[in-house]
Amino acid sequence: MPDARLFFRFYTPHLRERLARTPPQARTHRIPQQKAYQVPPSRPAKCSRPFPFASILSPFHIAHPRHRPDAPIPQTKPTMREAKNTARAIVHIGYDGKVYKQFKGHNARERFDNEVRVLKLLEERGCNYVPRLLESDPAELKIVTTNCGSIVTHISEKRIKELFGDLERDYGVRHEDAFARNITYRASDGRFCLIDFELATILDEPPKPAA
């Protein structure tokens, strides 16, 4: 680099002349001795789980309830989507694939008992296009069933009569609410299903056991 060579060529004699006029005792530059850095003692972390930087946690983090060993772990409820909310029932679809139905309104107890009885009977008779009862809570009037797909939007009246007619002929249950709003389409096997049996009638009621 030509510029650097020209700089040192003309500036070096000035440095030599300046050093020659400087007293020897002023030429030594003493660096003050610094104190050795001491690592502060680590503070024990009041945390039930190991934390990689527990020694540098501030008192706020240590005193936070989330870091206390005796702090209860918050339980998160499964999020559900509301599918239907009418005067007779409210239905939620859980992200676990189940249907949560709670009965309300007039004759809620009778409708709850009737749907539980009808679903159990249809499961015993092997009907595979209706919801399967998983849980029932008589105190809260709630039932949990399997999901039979989504409500159909376009279906002919002829097909509606065929579906509910097959249920009555093959399994002895009359739905009593034979409308498209109670028909779903299950994409897993590509067939129509029937739901909401709270008003259904069992035509051939099985005989009660003798007392």
Secondary structure in CASP SS format (residue, H / E / C, confidence):
PFRMAT SS
TARGET T0000
AUTHOR 0000-0000-0000
METHOD secondary structure of the structure
MODEL  1
M C 1.00
P H 1.00
D H 1.00
A H 1.00
R H 1.00
L H 1.00
F H 1.00
F H 1.00
R H 1.00
F H 1.00
Y H 1.00
T H 1.00
P H 1.00
H H 1.00
L H 1.00
R H 1.00
E H 1.00
R H 1.00
L H 1.00
A H 1.00
R H 1.00
T C 1.00
P C 1.00
P H 1.00
Q H 1.00
A H 1.00
R C 1.00
T C 1.00
H C 1.00
R C 1.00
I C 1.00
P C 1.00
Q C 1.00
Q C 1.00
K C 1.00
A C 1.00
Y C 1.00
Q C 1.00
V C 1.00
P C 1.00
P C 1.00
S C 1.00
R C 1.00
P C 1.00
A C 1.00
K C 1.00
C C 1.00
S C 1.00
R C 1.00
P C 1.00
F C 1.00
P C 1.00
F C 1.00
A H 1.00
S H 1.00
I H 1.00
L C 1.00
S C 1.00
P H 1.00
F H 1.00
H H 1.00
I H 1.00
A H 1.00
H C 1.00
P H 1.00
R H 1.00
H H 1.00
R C 1.00
P C 1.00
D C 1.00
A C 1.00
P C 1.00
I C 1.00
P C 1.00
Q C 1.00
T C 1.00
K C 1.00
P C 1.00
T C 1.00
M E 1.00
R E 1.00
E E 1.00
A E 1.00
K E 1.00
N E 1.00
T C 1.00
A C 1.00
R C 1.00
A E 1.00
I E 1.00
V E 1.00
H E 1.00
I E 1.00
G E 1.00
Y C 1.00
D C 1.00
G C 1.00
K E 1.00
V E 1.00
Y E 1.00
K E 1.00
Q E 1.00
F E 1.00
K C 1.00
G C 1.00
H C 1.00
N C 1.00
A H 1.00
R H 1.00
E H 1.00
R H 1.00
F H 1.00
D H 1.00
N H 1.00
E H 1.00
V H 1.00
R H 1.00
V H 1.00
L H 1.00
K H 1.00
L H 1.00
L H 1.00
E H 1.00
E H 1.00
R C 1.00
G C 1.00
C C 1.00
N C 1.00
Y C 1.00
V C 1.00
P C 1.00
R C 1.00
L E 1.00
L E 1.00
E E 1.00
S E 1.00
D E 1.00
P C 1.00
A C 1.00
E C 1.00
L C 1.00
K E 1.00
I E 1.00
V E 1.00
T E 1.00
T E 1.00
N C 1.00
C C 1.00
G C 1.00
S E 1.00
I E 1.00
V C 1.00
T C 1.00
H C 1.00
I C 1.00
S C 1.00
E H 1.00
K H 1.00
R H 1.00
I H 1.00
K H 1.00
E H 1.00
L H 1.00
F H 1.00
G H 1.00
D H 1.00
L H 1.00
E H 1.00
R H 1.00
D H 1.00
Y H 1.00
G C 1.00
V E 1.00
R E 1.00
H C 1.00
E C 1.00
D C 1.00
A C 1.00
F C 1.00
A H 1.00
R H 1.00
N H 1.00
I E 1.00
T E 1.00
Y E 1.00
R E 1.00
A C 1.00
S C 1.00
D C 1.00
G C 1.00
R E 1.00
F E 1.00
C E 1.00
L E 1.00
I C 1.00
D C 1.00
F C 1.00
E C 1.00
L C 1.00
A C 1.00
T E 1.00
I E 1.00
L C 1.00
D C 1.00
E C 1.00
P C 1.00
P C 1.00
K C 1.00
P C 1.00
A C 1.00
A C 1.00
END
